[in-house]
Amino acid sequence: MARQVAEISGFVLMDSGLMYRAVAFGFLQHNIESTEVGAAAYLPAMQLDVSYIQSCMKIYVDREDVSSRLHTARITEMSSRVATLRNVRNFLLQLQHGFGNRFGENPGVIAVGRDMGTVVFPDAALKFFVTASAEVRAQRRLDEFSQTGDPISFKEVRDAIIERDRQDSNRAIAPLRKALDAIEINTDHLTPDQQAGLVLRYMAEP
C-alpha cells in the first residue's frame, strides 16, 4: 500500500522495517549477538546504504543489495530482537531523520514503521495507524515467505506476529502505540489498491 502511494504521489518511500531487517541481516551475517554490547561493537563499522528506484527502497549491507533477502522467518525473528536495542534504534533514528531532512519537502516522504508517528516524525502532516487482524497479517506474511521458499506454517507466522505485537507494545523504548492525531485504517477487507486510494484521498484534502 505504501509503495503504491509513493509511486502515485511521487513521494519517496522510507520503510523503517526494512532498515531493521537490514540490521538483523548484518547481525546474522557477522554472528553478532543481539545485545547492546554486540550492537555497540558492530554498528560503527556497519555499511548500511539506501537507494531509490521508482520511489522504492533498495537496501545495501556492506555494498551488497540485500533487498530481496530480508523477508525470511530467521530475519523476522532477529529484527524483532534488535529493535529492542537502544543502540540500534539510535543508529537508525539518525538515518531516518536524515531522510526526512533530505526528502521531506521535495518531493515528500511516505514513512512506514511502528514508531513513525510517535517518535521519528511526530510533526508529520498526516499520520495513519494501519491495522489488521493477526490472521490476515499472517496470511500476507506467509505469501511473502512463499516467494523466498522459506518453509514455515501459518500457525508459526501468526504466533510470531502476536508475540511481536506484545513485545513492541510493552518495550521501554519507542513502544507501539497510536499517535493521538493518527487516522486509523483497518485493512482486513481492503486490497492494496483500496488502501492506497483511501490514503491518497486524505492526502488530497486541503
Steps between C-alpha positions, in 0.01 A plus 500: 500500500773747599692416183196578285440828682864599447491408130178692435587805709864517392612492863798298623418182692687446826424158649660489844417129529740428214768696685456286811503189283823621339659542843378152592651368177833655596485354849434153359766527230767596753374281786434801722302440819178702529622691806592863565865394521480322166325796338752749638784294357346440156297806403787754467649281228174400333450626145126549460399689188172572325420592143169563324361352180156629400448630855578157650784423738798286415700389805873436494701340780876510454438618140287193421138542387305291754153639422363164382653306791343676797162324523591170662380358831853509640545870422149578626587343835837676523361839395247479783788450744730772368208746496501492882863620516555869573822508299319366191208740534732800542707386202193476275332811642788710370464338157123552500527866601756545223247371248235731636729801474605406147165408346235639735432814299603380156339274394364381839531180702264208558641353823401151614573363846367433845629822654489737202216716630597498867882513502665546162269755333261624771432818298407321177223669301297177488521189717327166445475215749448199273360184659389150402421179688784262583346243265495735201851625569625143539364404159657806341835421660468135397455617142827693531680197642372282215694717256824431687438125537518532877312199652273617783144433613207740531488442876868579541463826310182602686650419841815697414289803399300488824819470704668785315196723559520416869872576518474822298206628704678438831861593421650791692642670190259643239209263573239427234205731548264714299585869479217714637455674164534189282223377269432131563445273200402134534615314190348156566264528203689750285723418206830690466337713227210588729736581786713725281191673362377578850833649607527703179154647559611623842817642345294689241287674764593866564 
